Amino acid sequence: MRDLSRLEALATAADVDVQFDAKLSSCTTYRIGGEADALVTVHSYQMLNHVIRALMDIEMPWVVLGKGSNVLASDDGYRGCVIRLGREFSRMQVEGSLITAGAAVPLAKLVNETLTQRLSGLESCAGIPGTVGGAVSMDAGSRHEWIGRSVHDVVTYRPGVGMQRYERHQIEWGYRWCSIPGDEIILEATFELKPSTREAIANEMNRRMARRRATQPIGKPCCGSVFRNPPDRSVGALIEDCGLKGYAVGGASVSTVHANFVVNNGNATAIDVVQVMNHVHDEVKERYGIDLTPEVKFLGFEG
C-alpha cells in the first residue's frame, strides 16, 4: 500500500484541492466507475509541478482528466491519482485574431468566445463536449475538419523537465491524434482565427449543433463515439448494417439514434459497456473483416 502522506501534506497547501477515494463516476460523462485513490485539482503551474514530483517520489500512477468525455472508468476504480487542472488553466486571452485558452477551459466556452469576438475557425467544434486540453490532444472535430487546423501553438508541461512550447509546424495532426508526446500535460493552446461576421459564425454553429442533435443521442450518459472510423467508412453505418442498434448488455446499449454510441441507460457498469463493445467489434469483423479500434480511453483496466 502506498504512503500517501506526501499528498496528505499537500492537502493543506494553497492552490490545490485533494480528495481521497474519489468516485470516478462523477468525473466522466459516462457516469460510470469505481474510486480513484486520489483526485487532485491543481490551480497553478507551480502546484502542478509539486504534485507531479510528489507522485513520482511515491511511484504513484497518475492521469490528467478534463471533463472525462471520452473515458470509460473501471468498476474497480483506478489505483492512482486523477489530476484536474483548475483556476490558472481556466483563463482565456484575446489578442487580435489570436485566442489563447487554458487546457481546463470548456470547449463550449472557447467556441462561444469566438462568436463574441467575431472570429471564425472553430465552428466545427460547436456541440463537442470536453475541455481545450482534451480537444487538442485528440484533434477534436468532424471527420473532415478538426481543431488542429486552427492551432497556432501549444504549451505543455513535461514531468521532470518543465514547460515546452510547440509551434504549429512542429505538431503533426491526424484523425483523433496529434504528435504532442502522451506523457506531457497540455497547459494551454493559442488559436489563429479569421475575422468574420457574427451572423455567419452563428449560422454555421447552429447548423453544426442541429446536425449533432439530430444524429447523436441526447439525454443519456455516454462518451461520444466509441470506435474510430476506418478509412472511407462510417463505423455507425457498419454497426447499423449488422442489425446492432439497440443491442444491450445490462444497463448499456448501442444507441438507436447513432450506432457508434454506447449509452448508459441509468444503471450500466463498465463491464456492460465493454461487453457491448466487444460484441459490436466481433460482429463487424466477422461480417466486413474490419478490426475496429476503440476511440474511448480506458481508465483503471488491467492489461
BELMO-V915085 format. One line per field, one symbol per residue. phi: phi as a letter, one per 30 degrees, with the letter a starting at -180 (. if undefined). burial: b if it has 16 or more other ideal C-beta (glycine too) atoms within 10 Angstrom, else e. Layout:
# BELMO-V915085
phi->???
burial->???
This chain:
# BELMO-V915085
phi->.ddcdddddddcddiabbbchddddccbddhbkdcceabccccadededddddddddchcdbbcbcdidbbccdddibdaccccccedcccbbcbiccbcbddddeeddddddddddhbckcddcdiddjcdeddddchdkcdcbbdedcdcabcbcceibkdbbcdeddcccbdhabddedcccdcabccccbeacdddddddddddddddddcbdcjcdacidcbdddeibcdeddddddiceiebbhccadedcbdcccccdkbdcddeddddddddeddddddciccdcdcdccbjddi
burial->ebebebbeebeeeebbebeeebebbebbbbbbbbbbbbbbbbbbbebbbbbbebbeeeebebebbbbbbbbbbbbebbebbbbbbbebbbeeeeeebebbbbbbbbbbebbebbbebbbbbbbbbbbbbbbbbbbbbbbbbeeeebbbebbebbbbbeeeeeebebeeeebebeebebebeeebbbbbbbbbbeebeeeebeebbeebeeeeeeebbeebbbbbbbbebeeeeebbebbbebebbebbbeebbbbebbbbbbbbeeebbbbbbbbbbebbbebbeeeeebebeebbbebbeee
